[in-house]
Each structure stands twice: as structure tokens, then as C-alpha cells.
């Protein structure tokens, strides 16, 4: 059933546009401004796509955008879905499955995240090199459909080392302050307690958020290459520095980093476009 729904959604999108995307981009909280840079060919509301959930979070536009960005053929999610919205993990990750069915071979994911690393300040960019998954469910749970991926996908290189190196080189050349770090995913929607921030710091995490990992699991299951970046929205370590934070304040902090992230993503697409990564079988 899940496979048929993916194919139905992909067929519907192909009926709306014959544009062929090579790269998929997921624009997280407050980062939908990157969508303004896309030379759009088609923009389709999520609610118009069969089996797509509808984004309910402020700062998420709720559109699938096909077009050109820095000369590359992309499809971008202006807004994503979260487990805390009440969706199943299969629903949360359904758009990634559809992107793969449309021919996308490389997925670029962004999110807003709190910092539990003393060196990572609000507004900093953090390239995710690994993750810790504390979600209570997994999108790969249940009977495996070999048409979508293998039963036990390996996650040694969940975040593509070559894409990490590419992004780091561009950031250095452009003098953009960046870090590499470990992202820990929790279900949300509440922000974490001071004790939880301390726990995550001690377990080796650098940033904490409520998304990304389910999408990465499905992308890797489907044989896609993945690059992910967090924008630090609030600093949550050391504990004595924590201040009460609202969602509006998170949006404001992330918005200030949008221009740097946009430059970075566009430069990466230029370089990747010189040799479009091939999808794995």
C-alpha cells in the first residue's frame, strides 16, 4: 500500500510538470526564505498532492517547489512535517519517498536546533556529521518493501563525507562560520528541560532538534546521498546561560542566518551540478 501511494503521488506530480529534479531540499523552521531564490517552474500546495500531510507549524509554507537553483534542477519542500504534529513516521517521511520516485539522488536537509555545545552560538551553522536518534518510533519499522530499500540499511556514512568536505571547503573560502557536530533528535513539541540539555551534552550531542533524523533514515534506506545542516536557534549550554525561548524568537534567530545558508547551498549546488551524483541501486 505504501509503495502504491508513493507512486500515485509521484504520478500526480508528473502530470503537473515534466520537470526532472536531481536534488531535493528540505527547508526547515524559518528557512523557507531560500525558496525565494528558486527560479520556480511549478509550486504545488501539499494539500493538493495525494497522500501528503499538511504542515501545521508557523514558519512552514507548505509547498513543493520545482525549479532551478544555482543552475541545478531541484525540488524543495518549503516546510516539513514532524512527528509531534501527530503524523506517523511513514507520513513524516513520505515526501522523501516521493522525491526518490521522481529521480532525486541527493537530499539536502536543514533545520533549526538548540546548541548544547559551549562553542556553538545562536546563528551559527552546524554541518551534521552524525546523529543520535531518541524518537520513540522509526519510519523503517514494519514489513520491508525491497522496492524501496534493503531491510537493514547501514548508517556508517549516513551523512555523506564527500558532501561534508565540499560544504566545509566552501564555508572556509567564503569565510562563513561553521562547525561540524552530532545532532540529537527528540519527539517534541516542548523544548527540553535543563536536565535534558545537560544529559544530551554529556552523551556527546552538539545540537538538538525535533526533525531531520527520520528523513535521513528514509533517504539512506532509498540509496540517496545526504547533506544536513542545523542553524543554531538558541544556546542551551552551559545550563546557567539558558533563557526562556519562544517559537517567535527561534524564527527570528534562524532568519538572521538565512542569507549565509542560502549562499552555502547555492555554491554546493554549483559544484555538485558539475557532476550530478548518481543514485545507488
N, C-alpha and C positions, 0 to 999 in steps of 0.2 A: 504493500500500500504506500509506504513512504517513498519508494522509488518511483511509483506511478505519479505521485503528487509532485515530485521534483520535475519529472518530465513534462507534466501538464503545465506547471508554472513556466518552465523554460520555453515550451512551445508557444505559450501565450505571449511571452516577451518577444520571441522571434516574429510573431505575427504583427507586432507593433513597430519593430525596427529590424533591419538586416545588418545592423552594426555589429562587428565582431570584436568583443573586448579581449585583451590579452592579460590585463592586470585588474585585480579587484582591490578596492579601497573601502575600509570601514571607518567612517568618521564618527568618533565618539563624542561624549559630552562637551559642548561648547566649541567643537572643532568643525562644525558644518560650514564655516566660512570658507574653507578650502573649496567647497562646491562652487563658489562664485568664480573660481579660476578656471573651471572646466568649460571648454567650448562644447556646450551640450548639443547633442543630436536628438536626444529624447529624454524626458523626465517623466517617470511613471509613479503615481502615488502607490504606496504599499497596499492600500485597501483595494486597489484595482487589480492586484496580482493574485491569482488563485493560490489559496493556502498560506499566503503571507500573513503574519501577525501585523498588528498596528502599534507603532511606537506611542507610548503614553508619557514619556519623560520630557520635561521642559528642556529646550536646547537641542531637541532632535526633530529635524524637519519631516522625516517620514517619506522620503522619496528615493527611488532608484534612478540614478542619473547615468546615462550612456553618453560618451563623448571623448574628446581629445584633451589631454593634459600634458603639456610639455612635449607635444608631438606623439604621445603614446595613446593607444586605444585602451580606454579604461571604463569600468562600470563601478560607480561609487554608491555606497549606502550613506545617505545623509541622515544619520540616526540609526541606532541599532536596537536590538531587543535584549532584555535582561531577564534572568531567572526570577528576580524579585517582583517582576510585573505580573507573575502568576502563570507565565508560559512554561511549557515543558522544555527540557534541554533540546529536544528534537526541533521544537518550534523556534527556539532562540537561534539555532544554527542552520535553520532551513535556508536562509539566503546564501550561505556559503556553499551549500549543496547545489543550489541553482546556478551560482556563479561558475562552479566547476562544470556543470552541464552545458553552460554557454561557451566553454572553451578557455576560461581563466586558468592560468597556470601558476601565477604568483599573487599572493594575498598580502596587502599592507594594512595593518591594523593600528588604530590609535585609540587612546583612552585618557581620561583624567584620573589621577591617582594621588593618594596621600603618601608623603615621604616618611619612612621610618629609618632613614639613613641621615646622620647628622650633617653630611656633606651635600645633601640634595635639598635645594631651596625651592620655594614656590616659584613657578615659571620655568624651572629647568626642564630640559628634555632628557629622558632616560630610555636608552635603547634596551629592550628586554632581551636578555641572553638566556634566561631560563625562568621557570615558574614553579610555584608550589600551589597545588590545587586543593582548596578547602571547601569546595562546593559539595553539597550532600548528594549530588547526582552527577551522572556522566552521559553526554549525548551519544556515546557509543554503546551504552548499556542495552541489552536485549539481543535478539537474534541478529546475527551479522549478515548483511547482503553483500556478497562478493563483488557485485557490480559497482558498489560504492567504495570498497576498500577491504583491506585484509582484517582478519579477526583481531590480531594483536599488533597494532602499529607501533613501531619503535620511535621513541622520542629523544634519542641521543642528541639529535640536531633538530629539535622542534622549531628553533629559531635559526634560520639559515646562516651559517658562519660567513659565507661569501657576501651576503647582503648586509650583515652586520659590519663587515670590514669596509664595504663600499660606503655605507652611511657614515661610518666613523671618519673615513678619509675625506668625504665631502664636508662634514662638520668642521674638521680641522682646517681645511682650505678656506672655508667661509667664515672661520673664527666664530662658530656657533658653540656656545657652552653646552656640552652634553656629558652624559655618564652612560655606563652600561650597568645593568642591575637585574636582580631577581624580583619578579612580580608575584605577589600572593593574591589569589582570588578568593573572595568570600561572597556569600549569597546576598548580603544586604537585606533591606534598603537602608537600615540605620548605619550611621558612621560608627567607628569602633570605639571601645572604651579605652582609657589609658592603659589598663592592664593588658588588653588585647594588643595594643600598639607595642607595648614592651615585649610581649610574647612573640610577636612577629619579628621584631628586631632581633631577638635572641635566636630565633630559628633560622636566621640568615636572609630574611627578606629585605629589600630596599624600598619597594613601593607596594601599596595595597590598593586594590580596587574591586569592582563587582562585575567585571566582564572579561572579555578577551580570551581567557583560557578555553571555554567551551568552543569558541570559533576556531582557535588554533588546533584543538584536538581533532575537529572535523576536517579542517583543511589538510592536516597531515595525514589523516586517515584516507583522504581523497588524493593524496600524492601531490599536493600543492606546496610550493616554497612559501615561507612565511617570514615577514619582517614586521616587528611590532614596536611601537614607541609609546611611552607614557609622558604626559605633561603633568608635572607636579602641581597639583591644585592647592595643597596646603601641607605645611610641615607639621609632622606629628611625633617628632623625636628630636631631642630628648623630651621626656614626659613633661617637664616643668615649662616647656615652651608652648604646649598645646593651648589653643584658644577655641572657644565655641565657634563652629563654622556652619554657615547656611549654604544651601544649594546655589543661591544667587551669587554668593562670594566665590564659590568654586567656578561658576561660569565666568565671572569677571577675571579671575586669575588665569584661567585657561585661555580666555580670549586674548590676553596680552602676549601669549606665546604663539598664537596662531600664525603670525607672519613668518616667524622663524621655521615653524614646522612646514608651512607651505613651500618655502624656499628649498628646504631639505628634500621634501617629497618630489618636487619638480626636477631637481638635479638628479635624484636617484632614477627617476623615470627616463630622463635623457640618456643616462649611462646604460640602463637596462635595455632601453629601446635599441641600442646598437647591436644587441644580440639577445632577442627575446628568449627568456628561459623556456626550455621545452618541458612540457608536463611529463611526469613519470607515468608509466603504465600501471 
